[in-house]
Each structure stands twice: as C-alpha cells, then as structure tokens.
Amino acid sequence: MRPWVPITKSGITNRERDSFYHNNAWRKSSERFLEDNPLCIACEKSGLLIPSKVTDHIIPKDICPDPWDKKNWQPLCRQCHSKKSGKDKTHFK
C-alpha cells in the first residue's frame, strides 16, 4: 500500500473504485471524443468558449446501462465537471 494514495471509506483506493477510467480503451476513446468536441458544453450555453478537458457521463457511469454509449457523454471543462459531479453525488445517493 502506498501511504500517499487516499483510501475511501470502503477501504479501496479511488483508482480501484474507478478502474473503468484508468485503462487505455477509455483514455483513447475520451481523447478522441474531446478532439471532436473541443469546447465545454456547459460554458457554451453561457456564451463562453472554454476548452473541454473531461469526457463526462451525463447519467453517471455507475447507474447508466452502457458506459460506452457516446450519446451519454458530454465534453466539460474541469470546473463544470466538478460542479456536476458534486450535484450527481447528492442526487444519486
């Protein structure tokens, strides 16, 4: 165990919990999606042109039927992704 790697309440690391996001297939698919969708969709709705940095699952990955369905993906900047993730955590508990 590495002492600098945070452990969640369930006793596993975030990397173990979200292993889906830590593999080459996801990384490459996400990179291609962001290349095709270079702007944050939430910022665009507000009239801002901010680069997207995160491929977000609109319906959270843990409850959507198919995490590879690109119709459930959206490009977000890190700030918008953090806001959405916080809302998801309270809404989908």
GUGURO-342486 format. One record per residue (C-alpha): residue in three letters; residue number from 1; x, y negated, z negated. Coordinates in steps of 0.05 Angstrom, whole numbers. Each point is the difference from the previous one (the first is absolute). Example, Ala and Ser with C-alpha at 12.3 -4.5 7.8 and 13.67 -1.06 7.14 Angstrom:
% residues 2
     r     k     east    north       up
   ala     1      246       90     -156
   ser     2       27      -69       13
END
This chain:
% residues 93
     r     k     east    north       up
   met     1        0        0        0
   arg     2       24      -70       16
   pro     3      -12      -48      -58
   trp     4      -10      -59       47
   val     5      -58       34       38
   pro     6      -66      -19      -34
   ile     7      -44       56      -24
   thr     8      -75       -7        4
   lys     9      -48       18      -57
   ser    10      -10       68       32
   gly    11       75       14       -7
   ile    12       18       -4       74
   thr    13       37      -53       39
   asn    14      -35      -46       49
   arg    15       40       34       56
   glu    16      -27       68      -20
   arg    17      -71      -27       -6
   asp    18        3      -34       68
   ser    19       43       50       38
   phe    20      -45      -14       60
   tyr    21       33      -68        8
   his    22       71       27       -9
   asn    23        8       42       62
   asn    24       24      -13       71
   ala    25      -66       13       34
   trp    26      -35      -55      -41
   arg    27       58      -49        6
   lys    28        4        7       75
   ser    29      -75       -5       10
   ser    30       -4      -60      -45
   glu    31       58      -35       36
   arg    32      -34       11       67
   phe    33      -66      -25      -27
   leu    34       33      -63      -27
   glu    35       36      -12       66
   asp    36      -68        2       35
   asn    37      -33      -42      -55
   pro    38       53      -52      -20
   leu    39      -45      -47      -40
   cys    40      -35        8      -66
   ile    41      -73        8       15
   ala    42      -23      -32      -66
   cys    43       44      -62       11
   glu    44      -24       -5       72
   lys    45      -72       -5      -25
   ser    46       22      -60      -41
   gly    47       34      -32       61
   leu    48       71       18      -22
   leu    49       51       36       44
   ile    50       38       43      -50
   pro    51       40       62       22
   ser    52      -28       67      -23
   lys    53       46       43      -42
   val    54      -46       56      -25
   thr    55      -45       50       34
   asp    56      -59        2      -48
   his    57      -55       52       -4
   ile    58      -66      -39       -1
   ile    59      -33       57      -38
   pro    60       54       23      -48
   lys    61       40       60       23
   asp    62      -20       42      -61
   ile    63      -74       -3       17
   cys    64       -2       -7       76
   pro    65      -14       64       39
   asp    66       60       -9       48
   pro    67       59      -44      -21
   trp    68       27        5       72
   asp    69      -62      -32       30
   lys    70       26      -66       28
   lys    71      -71      -30       -1
   asn    72       10       -1      -76
   trp    73       66      -38        4
   gln    74       11      -75       -2
   pro    75       63      -43        4
   leu    76       11      -42      -63
   cys    77       55      -45      -28
   arg    78       28       22      -67
   gln    79      -40      -53      -38
   cys    80      -66       20       31
   his    81       16       74      -10
   ser    82       14      -12      -74
   lys    83      -66      -37       -8
   lys    84      -39       54       36
   ser    85       34       56      -39
   gly    86      -17      -33      -65
   lys    87      -73       -5       20
   asp    88        0       72       24
   lys    89       27       25      -67
   thr    90      -57      -33      -38
   his    91      -54       17       51
   phe    92       18       73       14
   lys    93       16       23      -71
END
